Amino acid sequence: MATRYKENIAGRFYVDTNCINCSLCAQIAPNIFVTNHDEGYEYVHQQPGNNEENALVAELIEICPANAIQDNG
């Protein structure tokens, strides 16, 4: 079972251990997602701050190749 990476900031969205380090989320939303280069995965550095950013993360959830971006609702 996948677990939440500890680096994820508290909040609705997070990246779990299914992440394959494709960096798609960090490329599309660099203000929200950051790459841990040493360990090889992305995590949520900042929760979305407006509706546009929420919509962007919702889109990333759909296109994440590893289904690693999660929404706590």
Protein Blocks (a to p, Z undefined) as FASTA:
>chain_A
ZZddfklccdjbdcdfkbgolommmmmmmmlpccdfknopaddfbdcfbfklmmmmmmmm
mmmmnlpacceZZ
